[in-house]
Amino acid sequence: MASASVETPDGSQYTVPLWIAGEEIRTGTSFDVINPVTQKVTWVSCGAKKAEATQAVEAAHAAFPSWSRTKPHQRRDIITRVADLLEKRAEEVGGYLQNETGAGDFWLNFNVSLSSEMLRDVAGRISSIAGVIPTCAQEGMHALVYKEPYGVILGIAPWNAPFILGFRAVACALAAGNTVVLKASERSPRCFWAIGSIFNEAGLPPGALNVVAHRQEDAPEIVEAMVAHPMVKKINFTGSTSVGRTIAAAAGKHLKPVLMELGGKASSLVLEDADLELAAHWNAVGAFLHSGQICMSTERIVVHQRIAGQFITLLKAAIEEIHGQSSGPAPTVVAIANLQKTKSLVDSALASGATLLTGSAEFETPTSMRPVVVQNVTREMDLYYTESFGPSVSLIVVKSEEEAVEVANDTEYGLTAAVFTRDLATGLRVARQIESG
């Protein structure tokens, strides 16, 4: 994957603009964007203040009357063109993702391919939006139920999968006739700028999609201003549970609906009849893809004791084959603080009696460490309950299927889970007992 341009033609450092009302907007506030691999400034981004955030909302509101009246085929054609352009600009946008998040080639390609597939799927569903004609209780009375767009939607997406989650935050809303303000993560503003750029190139009317980024310290003021703005009708947030609570409280204060996808502590159950090579491979992928920085990453591998020894051997081999445990670059996380959190959780567990099956909790660089598998993790340890969001996974050995389900459900999260078994009936029975999905 080629690196994205970090300089302008005159040799100066590139500055990422905002997208408001179909135009690139440059502001008097800016912040550095750090490449997590090199730990150097890769480019600078303009930062919105309350005035620019309000301007973006007002632009979306102004664009709503005409966009909401467009026909399904018009919206379909624009979103289909967006998918085409994303694929055409794959190398360019992949370079942004690599520079801003340190993502590897697989994650880059996955982000682009899944995003384009999702966009085509959304475009194809637009014509299916329909109301209903309910049967009324009173004779001679009739009712029609129409599905109408809300208005301005505030979409907030994170840095770890900015194209998948950024396009998801805007595509469905636009497809239904809403207009959108997309709040970018300060860690990957150029990725989010690219979303606005591609929609603009595809012919989306000015103001229908606006993209704002800001400094981290300005987040509370800007998010509160946009959530509270009377022109914003609904909020779509993907991110951490702690931030989600704050946004939900603000939305509740202003009586606005909110759609959220938050953190996870996903368990993967390996039952005694599982295909162990298959389970080892996919647990190694699920735990350490993108350095474990995915809300659906496997955080607990729950293994039946009868096959634990064989599975552990296969898991170590799979980690070595896929991630290069003893050679090659170690997985990179987006920021030093994120890796320090993972290390702190692992170190605390080891100090309380847990053991390392493979890997080390020592940094290879300030933002990289080898995949870590920790055994003998108990409920008394923070690692048992806390999402690490880094290259670590806990392996928990259980004596029965019932105990495996108990461990899987012993969490405040419920985003995703997995079951490995050769028996379909067993898999369905166990899956239905897990409070997830």
N, C-alpha and C positions, 0 to 999 in steps of 0.2 A: 504494500500500500504506500503510495507516495505521500510525503509530508505536505500539509497545506501551506500556502504562502503565509509567511510571518512578516513580510515587509511590503510596503507600497512601491510602485515603480521608481520613486525618487530615493528609495533606500531607507525611508523612515519606518518606524514600527507600525504595523497595521492596527487600526482602532475599529472595533466591532460597533456598528451603529444599532440603534433601535429601529423597529418598524412601526410607524404610526401613520394611519390614513394613507397607506400605499407609498409612503416615502421613507427613506433612510434618514433618521434624525440623530444628530450629534449633540451631545450635551456638555455642559461645563464640568460635570462630575465624571470621573473615570476610575477604573481599578485594574490592577494587573491580573492576568490569567496565567497560572503556573502550570507548566508541563510536569506531571508527577514523576516522569522517568528522569528527566534532566534536572528537575528542581529549578529551572530557569523560566523567566517570563517568556511566554510564547507569543503573546500579543496583549493588547490593552482593550478593554471594553468600555463603552459609554455606560454611565450609570444613571438610571432614572431617579428622580426625586418625586415627591408627591404631585408636583405640577404635571410632569410627564405621564405619570400613572393615570391621573385624572383625564389628561388629554387623550390617552389611549382608550379609556372607557367611553368618553364622549364621541370619539371617532367611530367606535363600534356601534354606539347607539344611533348615530347619524346614518350609518350604513344599513341598519336593520330593516327599515320599511321596504326598501327596494330589494334587498337580498331575500327577505322572507317571502316575497311574492314571486321569486323565480320558479320556473317549472322544474319538476324532478329531473328531466333529461338535461337541463342546463347545469344543474349542480352535479349530476352524474358525470357529464363530460369534463367539467373542470377538475374534479377529484381524480378521474382517470388520467388526465394529463399530468396531474401532480405525481402520480405513480410512475408514469413514463419518464418524467423529468428527474425524479429521484434516482431511477436506475441509470439514466444518462449521466448524472452528476455523482455517481457512486464513489468514484475515486476521490473527487474533491471533498465530499462530505465525510467520507471515511477518514481522510486526513485530519479534518477538524476533530473528529471523535478520538483519534489516536493522540493528537497533540494535547487535547484538553483532559482526557481521562486515562491515558496510558493503556487503552484497550488493545488486545491482540487482534490478529487478522481474522480469526474465526468470529469474534464478537463484532467486529466491524461489518463483516459480510452478513452476519445474521441480522444485525440491526437494519441494514438496508433492505435485505430481501424480505424479512418479515413485515417491515413497514410498507413496502410496495404491495405486498400481498394483502395486507390489511386494508390499505386504501382502495384497492380494486374490489374487495369484498364489501366495504361500506358503500362504494359507488353503485354496486349492483343491487343493493338493498333499498336504495332511496325510493324507487317506485312502489315498494311494498308498504310504505307508510300509509295507513288508512284508518279511518274512524269506524264506528259501529252504529247500528240502529237497534237500540234496546227495545224490548217489549215493555210497554207501560202498563201499570196496574189499572188505570182508569180507561174505560171504553171510549174510543174516539180520540184519545190523546196519543200523540206521536213525539218521538224525541230523536234528535241526531247528535251524535258525539263526534266532534272533530278533534284531530290532533294538531295543535298549533305550536309553533316554536315559542320558546320562553322569551327570548330577547338576547341580551348580552350575557354570555357565559364567561366566567373567569376560570381559565385552566392553569393549573400549577403542576409542573412536571419536574422530576429530578434529573440529576446529571448522569446517573449510571447507565441508563438506556434512553438517551435524549431523543432519538428518532422514533423508536417504538412507542415510548410513553408520551413524547411531545405530539407526534401525529395523532395518537389515540385521543389525546386531550382536546384536539380541535376537529378531527375529521367527522366524528359522529354529530357533533354540535352543528357544524357547517352543513352537513348533509341534510339535517332536519330543518334548515332555514334560520338557524341562530347565527349571531355574530360573536366573535371571540376576542378576548384579551388573553394572550399566553404569557405567563410570567416565567421567564427563563431562570435556570439555576445559575448562580454566579460562577460556578465551576466550569460550565460549558456554554457560555453565551453565544459562541459562534455557531455551534450546532443548532441552537434555537433560532438564531438569525437566518440560518439556511432554510429552516422550515418556512419562515415568512417570505424569503426570497423565492423559493420554489413555487409557493402558492401565487405569489405576485406574477411570476413568469407564466404560470398556467392560466392567467386571466381572471383570477379572483378580484372582484371589485375592491377599490381602495376602502379601507376601514373595516371590511368584513373580518379580517384577521390582523391583529396588532400584537407585536412582540416587544416586551420590555424586560430589560435586565437591570440589576442594581447591585450596589455594594452590600455585603453581608450585614453590615451594621445598620443599613437603611431598611432591612426587611420588615421589621415590626410595623413601622410607620406606613410603608407602602402597601403591605398586605391588608392592614386594618383599613386604610383609606379605600382600597378597591372593594373589599368585602362589604364595607359600610355604604358604598356609593349606591344611591337609589336606582341608578340605571343598571346595575349588576343584578341579575335575577337568579343565578344559580352558580355554585362553585364546584369544580371538579379538581380534586387534589390527590396526587400520588406522592408519597414520601414517608417520613418517619412518623411513628406513633406519637411522639411528644409534640411535634409540630402540628400533626393532625388534630390533637386535642385543642390546641390553641385556635386553629382555624374553625373547628367545629363550634367552639365557644363563641367566637366572633359571629359566625353565621347564625347561631341560635339567638344571639342577642338581637340580630336584625331580622329574625324569622325568615331565613333563606335556606332553601334545600341545598344539601351538599352531598356529593358522591365521592367516596374515598377508597383508596387502596393503601394500606399502611404496611407496617413491618411484618416479619414472620419469624417463626422458629420451627421450620418445617422438619418433620420426622420422616424417615424412610425406613419402613419395616421390612426386614429380610427374614422371611419365615423359613422353617426347617426344610421345606421341600423346594426352595427357590433354586433357580439356575444361578449358581454362585458366581460364575464368570460374568454373566450378564449383569447381575446385581452389583458386583464389584466395579465393573466398567462405568455403569451409569451413576453410581454413588460418587465415584471419583470425579465424574463430570459435574454432577449436581452440586457437590460441595465446593468445588474450586473453580468453576467457570467464572471468568471475569474476576478472579481473585476472591470469590465468595461475595461480591458486592451486588447481589441481586436479592430482592425481597423474598423470592421463592427458593433461594439457595438451600440445600440440605444442611441443616444445623445439627441434627441428631440422626445417627444411624443406629437403629434398634435391631439387634441380631439375636436369634435364638441360640441358646448356649450349645446345643448339639452340633451346630455347624460354625460356631464362632471362630475356632482356630483356623479352619480351612478358609473361611471368608476373609479373615484378617490377612492371611498370606496373599490371597488374590487381590485384595484391596491395595496393599502396598505395591504389588507389581503393576496394578492399573495406574496408580498415581505416578509411578516412575515412568511408565510408558507414555502417559498423556501429558503430564506436567513437567517431567524431567526433574525428579526430586533431587538427584545427585549431580545434575549438570544443566547447563543452559541458564538463562535468566530466571530469577525467582519471580513469582507473581507480584505485580505492582498494584498498590492501592492509590486512590486519588489524592490522599493528603496524609501528612505525617500524623495528625491527630487521630485519624481513623485507624491506622496501624497500631498506634499506642493503645487504643481501646482494646483491640484484639489481643495484643500482648499482655495487657493488664488482666484481662479475663482468664487467659491461659495460665499466666504466672500465679494468679490467686488460686486457681484450681489445683495446680501442681503443689503449691504450698500446703493445701488442705488434704492432700492424699491422692490426687489423680496422677496418672502416669502417661507418658508419651509413647504412642505406638510408632509414630514416624514423624519426622520433621523436628524443628527447633523453634522456640519462641524468640530467637534472637534475630535482629534485623540484619539483612545483607546490605541494604542501603536504607536511608531514612524512610523510604516508602515501599520496601519490598522484603518479603520473608518467604521461606519455603512452606508448602502446605503442611498443616499440623493436624494430626489425629490424636485426640485425647481420650484415654480410657479411664474407667472407674470414676466418672463424673457423677456426683450425687446431688440430691435436691438442696443440700445446704450450700452449694457453690453457686456463685453468680452466673457462671458459664452455663449452668443447667437451664436457666430461665431467660437469660439476656441474649438478644440477637447480637452476634459478634460482627456481622457484616464485613467479614474479612476472611483470609485463607485458613480457617480452622473449622473442625467438625468434631463433635463428641460421638464416641462409639459406646453404646450402652448394651450390655448383655442381659437378656431376660430368660426366664425359665419356661414361659408359656405364651401362647397367643394372647391370652387375657391380659397378662402383664405388659405385653408390647402395646396393646391398645391403651392401657392405662397411662403408660409413659407418653404416648403420642398425644393424648388429650390433656396432659398435665402442663398446660401452657395457656397464657392469656391470648395467644394468637390463634388464627384459624385460616391462614391464607391458602396453604397447600400441604399435601402429604403424598406419600407413595407407598405401595405395597408390592413386594416381590414374592411370587409364588407360582408354581406350575399349574395350580388348580384354579380354574376360573371361578367356581362356586366359592372356594375359600377366599379368593381375592375380593369378590363382591361382598361376602359376608363381613370380612374384616373392614373393608373400606367404608361400609355403611355405619360402622361403629365409631369411626374417627370423625371428630367434630371439626371438619376442615372443608375448604373448597367453596 
